Amino acid sequence: MDEMKFSVRKSDFDKFAERLGVSPEELLSALKAEVVKVGPGFRYVIDMENFFYFVLSKIFEKRRPAPREVSQEEFEDSLNKAIDRLAGISGYAKLVEVKEAVTQELGIGEEEFVKRLSELLQRKRGAYVLLEGGDAKIQIGAKKYGFIKRVEKRAVAEVVYY
């Protein structure tokens, strides 16, 4: 298939770059545009594929929500809900699925998730159990884990007086 190219006047190109929030020089290099002299002015010849992918990346970049500050309580609440929702009969949930649910709900990245989970595990020792098995794993500290389980501390026996 032949390459599809189109040309744009320099003034229109500059306006477009401004609307995208980049400098014309940055846009020129990103699109690998060729500068062609036409009459008294210049035109930029741009490959349609480069143009398409660059513009899409800029649109998604602008729509991506800005990271917000998440409190430790919010993180713990979201983690607990995800574990409860995704846990199997044994009570274990795949850690990767829990990570995806929490990061999507809170709008945080994977590094932030791992950091927060490590802090939570240190703060609440014995409240969670991590297993090293599974196909997909997440590295926390020196080990890679595949499953997580909440441990609910309940009374062993309850005495009822009549």
Residue pairs with C-beta under 8 A, 6 or more apart in sequence:
3 47
3 48
3 49
4 47
4 48
4 49
5 45
5 46
5 47
5 48
6 45
6 46
6 48
6 51
7 36
7 38
7 43
7 44
7 45
7 46
8 16
8 43
8 44
8 46
9 41
9 42
9 43
10 41
10 42
10 43
10 44
13 24
13 27
13 33
13 44
14 24
16 27
17 23
17 24
17 26
17 27
20 27
20 55
20 58
21 58
21 62
22 30
22 58
27 33
27 54
28 35
28 44
30 50
30 54
31 44
31 46
31 47
31 50
31 51
31 54
32 47
32 50
33 44
33 45
33 46
34 44
34 45
34 46
35 42
35 43
35 44
36 42
36 43
36 44
36 45
65 107
67 107
67 108
67 109
67 112
68 107
70 106
70 107
70 108
70 112
70 116
72 116
72 119
72 120
72 123
74 106
75 102
75 106
75 116
75 120
76 120
76 124
78 101
78 102
78 105
78 106
79 98
79 102
79 117
79 120
80 150
82 93
82 97
82 98
82 101
82 102
82 105
83 93
83 98
83 148
83 149
83 150
84 150
85 93
85 101
86 93
86 94
86 97
86 98
86 101
87 93
87 149
87 150
90 149
91 149
91 150
92 129
92 131
92 147
92 148
92 149
93 147
93 148
93 149
94 134
94 136
94 146
94 147
95 130
95 134
95 136
95 137
95 138
95 145
95 146
95 147
95 148
96 134
96 136
96 137
96 138
96 146
98 148
99 110
99 113
99 138
102 108
102 113
103 109
103 110
103 112
103 113
108 116
110 138
114 138
114 139
114 140
117 140
118 140
118 141
120 128
121 128
121 130
121 140
126 151
126 153
127 150
127 151
127 153
128 148
128 149
128 150
128 151
129 148
129 149
129 151
130 140
130 145
130 147
130 148
130 149
131 145
131 146
131 147
131 148
131 149
132 143
132 144
132 145
132 146
133 146
133 147
134 145
134 146
134 147
135 146
136 146
137 144
137 145
137 146
138 144
138 145
138 146
139 145
